[in-house]
Amino acid sequence: MKLGALAQAIGQDAGAAAEEHVTGFAIDHRKVAPGNIFGAFQGAVVNGEDFIPAAIASGAVAVVARPEAKVEGALHLASAEPRRAFAEIAAKFFTPVPDHVVAVTGTNGKTSTVEMTRQIWRMCGHSAASIGTLGVTTPDESVSTGLTTPDIVTFLSNMTGLAREGVTHVAYEASSHGLSQFRNEGLPVMAGAFTNLSRDHLDYHADMEDYFAAKMRLFTEVVDDGGTAVIWADDEWSARAAEVAKARGLKLLTVGEKGKGIQLISRKPGALGQELKFVCEGKAYAIRLPLIGAYQVANALVSAGLALASGDAPAAVFDALARLQPVRGRLERAVIAKSGAPVYVDYAHTPDALAAAIAALRPHVTGRLISVFGAGGDRDTGKREPMGRVAVEGSDVVFVTDDNPRGEDPAAIRAAVMQGAKGAREVGDRREAIRAAIAEAGRDDIVLVAGKGHEQGQIVGSGDAKRVLPFDDVTVARECAAEISGAG
């Protein structure tokens, strides 16, 4: 594609460089190839503008950067918001993209919701994929790992790659970081969903209002004109999210007990699932959802709303709900110990998410609920004490351990959690904490291991000293259960 045509995407004239052939895009100067357009952005730690000369030396034909940035030897595509401009230009280059794209934002539930949406679409006969914390999950169930919201080049190239493979439907996670940094822009998004909002990422956002505003970019700017906003209606921020969507002129489909698109009438927990009754378009439905926990109901119904918004029939969508499979690391049953106690692994790493995971398991406990969790380092420190508090309030036995300490002192992180976790047991080594919890559990007990979910490693140190130690909560739980069984 010619540079002149791409420059026009942001209203600029490429001049003498208009006929330059563009071969791709890069935001890492080490990955620049001849003919690339380089995005030079100011970050919290690194300033991409410092690497403009290196990018040009590697063959960049244009650089997207602030007007005051120094660009010599390549076309300067200047913008006060270079991340946004870069996304707009890149979106013109990366084609085709799938015909049906939806996005999900919120503090908790994004991963489960996009994956459940993919499953529903697949059962409705579509070639579908999801993109998010678990990576890219393709129609054949294969997964490549990634960030919640990858960089814009990876995101758009993934979308184009999926479309060329015949994928027609994609659901992706839109994190607050991704939305505020324009990492998921440019392609048509027919519907967006809002799950909930609670304290998280206040190390990045100024306050909850700033955090909410970042999430709402999904409705104010990302979803297509005339698109649909699917909103879980039973969260304290839901009404405000609905007002934002209505102000934009989006169609509104609310879900939950207060929902008007899908109104949840009742849910009855069972041994391995729950019976749901709800109303949609004036018709009553009763299904058995093969997942436990109230928040799983929320995720499943929001997913159903997205499928409806993309054009699928209610009967097919709700039939698919009854056949949903658990999402990796989201209340995933890792093992049943020799004692008979099931061990569940969950990604919960905020106070609200931890409380929700505990509440999900509580109806299934006839003995004690034993929880193991920690808090991550170099992240919002204000959520540590509340996490400890909700853990001891909802659990019968609590083990406070390490999560991903990163660059902080693990003992200091645990001490902050213990401020709220009065009476909890502190076991720094995560494997030992999991082993102790499983050894403690009797036949009528349930063990919850929270915080890391699907993650395959434990992050220790930062900068040049950063190490990722192999660690999978599910694998470790199975190993510990086997060791205890063998010792018994």
N, C-alpha and C positions, 0 to 999 in steps of 0.2 A: 504494500500500500504506500502511496506517495505521502511525503511529509506535509505537503500543502493541504491535502484533504483532511488530514488529522488535525492540523493547526486550526482549521476552520471550525472544529468542534467546540473550541473555546473562543471563537470570534477573532482569531489572529491570522495575520498574513505571513506566510513563510518566506515571502520574497524570493531571493535567488536560490533558496534551499528547497523551494516547493517541489522540485522533481526528485529530491533525495528519496531513495527507497528505504522504508522503515522495515526492519527485520524482527523487532521485538521490543520489549520494555524491561527495565531493571531499576530496582531501588537500592541495590547493593553494588557499589562500584566494582567489586571483585567479580561480578557476574555479567558485566557489560560486554557485549559482543559488537562487532562492526555493524552499524546501521540501527543500533538501539536508541530509544529515547530514555534518558536517565531522569529519575525523579529525585531531586535533592531537597530533603525535608529537614527541618529542625526538630530534633527529638529531645527527650528529657535527659539523655546521657550523651548522645552523639549528634553532631550537626552535619547532615548530609552535604551541605554546601562546601564543607572542607574537602570533599572528595570529587568535586566537579572537574578539576584538571586531570585527575586520574581516569575518570570516566571518559573524558574527551580523548585522552591518550589511547584508550582502549577501543575507540571507534564510535563513541556516541555522536549521533548527528544532531541531537537537540537535547536541551536540558530544561525541565520544568522546575522553576524555582521562584523565590520571591523577586520582586522587581529590583531590589537593592543587591541581590546576589551578583557576583562577578562571573560572567561566562564569556570565555574567549575561545574561538575556534569551532563553535557550534551554535546553532540557533537557540536563542534564549526565549523560551515560552514563559513569559512572566505572568505571575498571578499572586494576588494577596493571599489566596488560599491554594497553595500549590498542590496539596494532597487532593483536593477536590478537582482541580484542573487536570491533574495527572489521571485520575479515575475516569473523567469524562472522555479524555483522549483515548485511553486504553480501551474503553468500552466500544469505541468505534473500530478498533483493530481486531479485538477478539470476538469473532463471529464464526459460525452461528452460536446461539445459546438455546437451551430448552424452551419450549413454548409455554410451559406452566411452571412458574417460579413463585414460591412463597417464603416468607421470612418470619422468624420467631424471636422476640425479645422478652426481657424480664429477668429478674434475679435468679430464680430457680425454675427448673423444668424445661429449659430450652432444649437440652440434649435429648431428653425423653420425647419431647413433643415433635421435634423434627424427625426422629427415628420412627415414632409411631405413625406420623403422617406418611413417611415412606412405605411403611408396612401396609397401611390402609390402601394407598394408591396401588401397590403391587397386587393386593388381593382384589382390587377393582379392575385389574387387567392392564395397568399402565407399566411402562418401563420407567422406574423411579429410582432416585438416589437422594441421599442426605449429606450435608456438609456441616461439620461442627467439631465439638470437643473430641468426639470419637474418631474424627478424620472424615474421609470420603467413603461412604458406604454405597456400593454400587448395586445394580439389580441382581447380581449373582451373590450378594451378601459379602463380597470381599471388602476389606477395610484397609485404607492407607491412613496412617495417623497424621494429625495436624493440630493447629491451634483452633480455639473456639471460632475465631474469625481470622483466617489467614490474611497475608498481605494482599493488596489489590491485584497484583500480577498473578499470584498463585490462584486467587479466587476466580478471576476471569478466565485464566487458562484452563482451570479445572472445569468450569462451566462449558467452555467450548469443546474440551475433550469429551465430556459426557454427551453433549449434543451430537458430536460426530459418531459416537458409539450407539446412537439411537435412543438415548434417554430423553424422554419428553417432559418429565415431572421432577423438580428438585425442590427440596425444603432445606433451608439453611439457617443456622444460628446467627443472629445479629446482636453481638455483644455491645455494651456501652462504649468500650474502647474502639471497637470496629466502626461503630456509627459515628463517633466523634472524630475519628481519624480517616473517614471516607474509605474504609477498606472493603465495602460491599456495595459499591455504587454502579450506576451506568446501565444495568440491564433491566428489562421490564419485570416488575414485581407485582403480581396480580392481587396478592393478599398478604397482610402482615398480622401477626398475633402478639398479644401482650398477656403474659402469664401471671405476673405478680411483681411486687417491688418490696425489698427489705434491705437492711443495711449490708452493703458490700462495696468494695472498691473505693472506699473513702480516702484511701491513700492516693488515688488518682483524681477523683472528683471532689470539688470544694465542699459540697454538702449534699443532702438528699435531694434538694431541689435541682441542683446541677446534674446529679445522677439521673433523675427522672427526665430532665430536659434532653439529655443525651439519648435516652431510650426512645423518647417521643419523636426523634428525627425519623424513625421508621415510618411514622404516620404523616409527619409534616412534609417529608421530602422524598423518601425512598419508594414507598408504595405508589403505583401508577395513579394518575388522575382517574377517578371513578372506580378505584379498586375497593377492596373490602378489608375492614379491620375486624378481626376476631378477638374478642376480649373476654377473659375469665372474669365474670361479674362479681365474684365474692371476695375480692381483695380490697383493702382499704384505699388503694390508689386507682381502682378500676374506673370509678365514676369520672375522675379527672382524665384518664386515658381516653375514655369514650368521648368526652367533650372535645379533646384535641382532634380525634378522628372526625367527629361531626363538623367541627369548624373547617376542616380541610375539604369536606364534602364527600368523604368516603362512606361506602355502605357499611352498616354496623351489624355485626352478628355477635350477640353476647351469649355466654355459656355459663351454666352453673345454677345454683338455687335461685339466684336473682336474674338468671339469663332469660332472654326473650326469644333467642334463636333456638337454643337447646336448653330447656328448663329441666334441671335435675329435681325430681320429685322425692326420691329416696334412694338410699344405698344400704345394703345389709351385708356386713362382712361374713365371709365363710372361711373354711379351712385353708383354701388355696386361691381364693378370689373373692368376688363380691357381686351381689345381685343389684343391678341398677334399674331404676324406673325413671323415664324422662319423657318429655313431650317435645316434638319438633314439627313445625308447620301444622299444628292442631291434631297431630296423630300421636297416640301413646305407644311407647316402646318399653319392653322389658328384656334385658340381656344379662348374661353372666360374664363379667369382665374377669379374665383369668390373671389378675394382678391384685396385690394387696395394697392397702393404704389409701387414705382420702386424697392425697396429692396425686396418686396415680390416676384417680378418677378425673381430676382436673386436667392432667396432661392428655389423657385419652380423649376427653370431650373437646378440648381445644383442637386437638389433631383432627377429630371428626369435623369440627367447624371449618378448618382449613380445606379439608377434602370437599366439603359441600361448596365452599367458596370457589373452588377450582372447577366446579361443574359436575361432580359425581352425585348420583341419586342417593337420597337418604337410606333407602332399604339396603343398598349395597354397602354403604359406609358403615351402618350400624351392624350389619352382619360381620363385617371385617373386625369391628371392635371386639367381638366375642372370640376372635382368634389371634389377638395380639400376643406377641412374645415379649418376655422381659428384656429390658435394655441393659447392656453391659454396665456393671458397676452402679446400677440404680435399683436398690433393694434386691440385689442379686443374691440368691441363696447359694453360698459357696460350698457348704458341706453340712452334713448332719453328723454331729459328734457321736462317739460310741455311747455316750450317755443318753442319746436321743434328742439332744438340744440342737436346733438348727442355727447356723451361723450366717448372718446376712451382711453383705458389704454394700455400702452406700457412699456416694460422692459428697454428701452433706458437709459443707465447710463454712456455713454461716449459722447464726443463732436460729433463724427461722427454718432453714433447711434441716438442721439437726432436730429441732422440735418436731418438724413434720415427719421425719423418719421414725423418731421415737413413737409419735402418735400413730403412725401407720402400723407398727408392730404391736402396740399395746393391746389391741383387742384379741390378739392371737396368743397372748401370754397367760398361762394359768399359774406359773410359778414366778420367776424373777426375770426382769429385763436387765441384761448386763451390757453396758455400753463402753466401747473403747474409742477414743478420739484424741485429736490434738489440734493445734492451730499452726498455720503456715507462717514462716518468717518473711520479713521484708514486705509485709502486706498490712492492711488495715489493723492496727493494734487495738482499736476500740471494740472489736467484736470478740475478743478473747474472754474477758470476764463474763459477758452475757452467754457465751457458748457453754462455759462451765456451769453457769446457773441453770440453763434449760436442761442440761444433761442430768444434773442431780435431782432436779424437780421431776423429771419424767422417767428416770431409771431407778432401779433398786440397787444396783452396784455400778460404780463408774471407775474406769481406769483412764487416767490422763497420761498421754504418751506423746512422742514426737510425730509430727506430720512431715512437712518439707521445711526444715529450719532455715535453709538458704544461708544468708550471710549473718544471721543472728545467733546468739548463744541459745541453744535449745533449752537449757535449764531456765533461762529468763522467760522464754515463751511459756513454758509449763507453769512457772510461778504466776504469770499473769492469768492463765486459765484457772489455776487453783484458787485464785482470789474469789472466784464465783462458785467453784466446785468444792464446797465445804463437805468434808467426809469422804472425798474421792481418794483413790489410791494412785500414787504417782509412780509410773514405771517408764523411764525414759526410752529404753530400747523397744521399738515398736513390735518386733517379733516376740519378745518376751511378754509384752503386754497382751498381745493376742493369745499367746499360749496360756497365760495365767487366766484370762477370761474364759477360755474354752475349758480349762481344767476345773474352773469354779462351777461351771454350768451343770445343772442336773437335768433330768428327763423333761421336766415341765418348764424349763428356762429357755430363753432366746438370747443369743449374743448378737449385738450390732457392732460392726467395725466401720466407723465413719471417717470421712474426710478425704480419702484418696480415690475410692471407687475403681475406675478402670485404669488408673495410672500404673505404669510399669516400672517406675523408678522413684527413688527418694532423693530430693535435691538437697545437697549439703554444700555450704560455702557459696561464694559469689565471685564474680569477676574471673580472674585467672585461676582462682582457687576453687571454682565451682566444680563439683563432681555429681554425677547422677548414678546412684547406687541401685542395682537391680532390686526391685521390690514391688510385688504384686500382692495386694491384700487377699485376693481370692486364693492364689497359690499358697501363700504363707498360712492362711487359715486351714487349708487342706493338709499341708505338711504338719502343722501343729496338732491337728486332730488325729492324724495318723501316728505321730510320735506318742501322744498321750494314750491312744488305743493300744499301741505296742507295749508301752510301759506298764499298762494295766494288766 
